[in-house]
Amino acid sequence: MGEAHGTERNTGGRPLPSYYGDRAGPAGRGAGQQPGEASGAPPALRVRGLRKRFGEQEAVAGIDLELPAGHFAGLVGPNGAGKTTTLSMVTGLLRPDEGLVEIVGRDVWSDPVGVKSRIGVLPEGLRLFERLSGRELLTFTGRLRGLPVRDVDLRATQLLDVLDLSAAQHKLVVDYSTGMRKKIGLAAALLHNPEVLFLDEPFEGVDPVSAQVIRGVLERYTATGGTVVFSSHVMELVESLCDWVAVMAAGRIVAHGPLAEVRGEAGTLQDAFLSLVGADRRSAGDLDWLGGGPK
């Protein structure tokens, strides 16, 4: 398995793991194909009538969504919009009250093992085996996934190098910083080369250098046919990375589709987002007392 070439621009000079180019599943595509054009490929994600209620609160209110394979997709919305709940249900971490979820044509709840072998997940508030070192965590994850020992060792070495964790590979995860934990969690999610990668706020708490490295890895991943679905509050980040966006508000999808279509004539995704969720109609209110200290 050789090194990938021509991919050093976003990774601080480190070549990206070459096995991302070996994807042969339904999300893969040949030379010249655009995202979602692989022959007979099902959508990366199909959601119908998805609902979840917590007591009196309806966190997700019957959403429908379809995402073609091979895209870098952003799920955006204000706090409490239902993004994390949606991602948790889509990835099989939380059972919905109603609705259908299919990933690459497989039902998440009737075929959980088949689906989970095809996805990678980096959830919010990720819990890791903190008394393992970074390398031990990747080795354990790879063996749990059923990968051959040789492949696990090679892929772990490549990911640790690309994500600038080689120097800390024998350090216990409990002693990792927030950014390092995000990177080792991402490495674990990518180790088995999934067809669809779900990330909840993957750049939160990550320094700019590490964020650029992560971007390079994710861009390479989608360029070889993988699909990324990630949530974020940072519209500038979503706009710079994504070619497809879904906007959530009050548990519903209020807009979705290609980035240019969702952005429309608003000028920026931030402007379109504020208009879609009604934030442009809010004001600071009567706060003329604020400023200048106690009076």
N, C-alpha and C positions, 0 to 999 in steps of 0.2 A: 504494500500500500504506500504509494509515493506521496510526496508533499504536493499541496495545491500551489499553483503558480499564479502570478498576477493578482494576488489578493492581499497584498501587504499594506495597501493604502490606509485602511481603517484600523489596523491592528498593531500599530507601533512597531512595524517591521517583522512581526511574527507571522509565519504562514498559518493559515487556518487548517483545521483538521480536514483531511482529504476525503473521508468517508461520507461527507455530506453530498458529494457528487455521485454516490452510488445508489441513490434512492430509486428503487424500481417499483414501488407500490403505486396505487391509483393516483397519488398526488404528484407523481413524477411527470416530467414532460421532456420531449426531445428538443434538439436544437431548432431554433426558429419559432417554437410554440410560445404563445403568450400565456399568462396565468389563467388557469381554468380551461385551457384548450386541449388538454390531454384527451385522447380518444376514449370516449365512454366513461370518463372520470366522473364519479358522483361529486356533489358539492362537499367541500371540506366540512361544512357545518350546516345542518338544517334543523330549525326549531319551529314547532307549531304549537300554539296555544299554551305556552309555558306560564305556569302560575305558582306562586309561593306566598303563603300567608303566615305571619307570626302573630298569634292572638288576633287582635282587631286590625292590625296593620297588614295591608296587602303590599308586600315588598316588590313582587313581580306580578304584573296584572295582565297576563295573557299575551305574551309577545310572540311574534312570528318573524323569522329571520332566516336568510339563506346566503351563505358565503361561498363563492366559487373557490376552488383549490388554487394554491400558488400565490396568494395575496398576502400583503402585510396590512393587517386590519386593526384599526383602533376602535375600542369601545369607550366612549367618553360620556360624562354626565356629572352633574353636581353631587356633592355628598348626599347619601341617602337615596340616590336614584335607582339603586338595585343592581349595580354593576357586579359587585362581588358575589351577591346572591345568585345572579345569573350565571357567572362563570363557575361557581361551585356546583350548580345543578348540571350545567353542560358537561363538566368533567367527571361527574359521578361522585362528587364529594357530599352532595346534599340532595335528598330525594324531593322532587317537585310534588306539589299537590295535584297538578294536572299537567298534561302536555307531552309532546314527543320531542326527543332529542336524538338526532342521528349524526355521527361523525364518520366521514368517508363511507357513507351508506350503511353503517352498522348502528343499531339501536343501543344507546348507552345503558339502558336499564335491563334489556333482555339479553344483551351480550356484553356484560361489563368487562370480562377478561379480554375479549377480542378488541374492544375499544381501547382499553388502557394499555395494550401492547402497542398501539398506534399513536398515542398522544404523549406529550411531555407537559408537565404542569409545574409552574412556580407560583404557588398561591400567596396571598397576603398573609403576613404573620407566620411564615414558614417555620415549622418545627423540624429540627434536624437531630440526628443522633450525635449529641454534642460531645460525648466522651470518645468519639472516633476522631482520628486525624482527617484532614481533607482527602488525602489519598485513600485512606481506609473507607471513608464514606463512599467514594466513587467505586471502589472495588466491591463493597457490599451491595451497592445499588446495581452494578452491572451483573453480578452473580444472581441477584434476586430477579433480574430481568431475563436470566437464562443465557446471557452472552458467554462465549468461550473465554477462558482465562486470558489467552493471548490478546484477543480483541479488547477486553476490558483494560488490560495493562497499557496497551498502545493508545487507546482513545483517552484514557485518563491522563496519560503523560502529555498528549497533545492539548487537551482542554486546559490542564493546569498551566501549561506554558502560554497558550494564547490568552488566557484570562489573568495572567500575571500572578498566579498562585503557586508557582513552583517552589519559591523560597519558603512558603508557609505550608507546603503539602504534608509535612509531618507534625504540624502544630495541631492541637486539639481544636475542634470547631467551636467549642465553648469560649475560646480565647480569640475568635475571629471578630473583626469589626463588622458593623452593619453592612458595609459595602462588600466585604469579603464573603459574608454569609450569602448575600444575593448572588455573587459570582459562583460560589460552590454549589448553590441551589440550582442555578442555571446550568452548570456543568452536569449535574445529576439528571436534570430534565432532558438534556441533549444526548446523553451518553448512548442511548439505544437508537439514535437517529430516527425520531418519530416523524410521522407524516404531518401532524398538526401540533403546534406548540402554543400553550395557553399561559400567559404571563399577567399577573395582577400587580400593577405598579412596579415593574422590574427595575426602574431607574431611581426609585426613591431611596435616598441615603447613599447613593453611589457618587463618588467623586467624578469630575469631568473627564479625567484620563480613562478611568475604568468604563465610564459610560460610552466613550468613543470606541473602546475595544469591544464592548458588548454590541454596539450598533454594527460594527464590522462583521461580527459572527452572525448576527441575525439577518443582515443583508445577504450574506453568502448563503445562508440557509434557505431563504426564500428564492434566491436566484437559481437554486438547484431543484425547485419544485415544492419545497416545504411551505406550509401556511403558518403564519404567526397571528395570533389574536391576543392583543394586550390592552389592558385598561390603563388610563392615565388621566391626571388632572391638568397636565401641561399641554395646552393646545399647540404651542410652537413645536414641541417634540413630536406630537402626532402628525402635524402637518408636514414636518420634514422627513418622517419615516414612512408614513402610510400611503397606500394608494386606494384604500377602501376604509370607510368610516361608518359606525353606527352611533347615533346619539340617543341616550336614555334620559328620561325625566319622569319622576313619579311612578317608576315601575313599568314604563312603557317605552317602546322604540318610537321616537318622534321623527327620525329621519335616518336613512341608511342608503348606501350605495357608493360608487366611486367618489373619491375625495373631491374632484372638481364639481361633481353633481351636487354633493351636499353643501359645499362651500357656496355654490351659485354665484350671485353677483354681490355677495356681501364683502368681498375683498380678501378677507382672511377667514380661516376656520374659527378663530376666536370670535369674530363678529357674528358669523353664522350661528355658532353655538349659543352665544348670549341671546340672540334673537329667538332661537328655537326653544330655549328653556325659560324664556320670559324674563331673563335677568336684566335686559336693557330697559325694562319698565320700572325697575326698582331704583330707589334713591337712598341717600344717607339719612333722609328724614330730617326732623327738626333737631339738629345737634349743634345749634349756634353757641351752646355753652362750652363746647369741646375745644380745648387748646388754650395755651397760656397759663396752665396750672390752676390750682384751686382759687375760687372767687368767693 
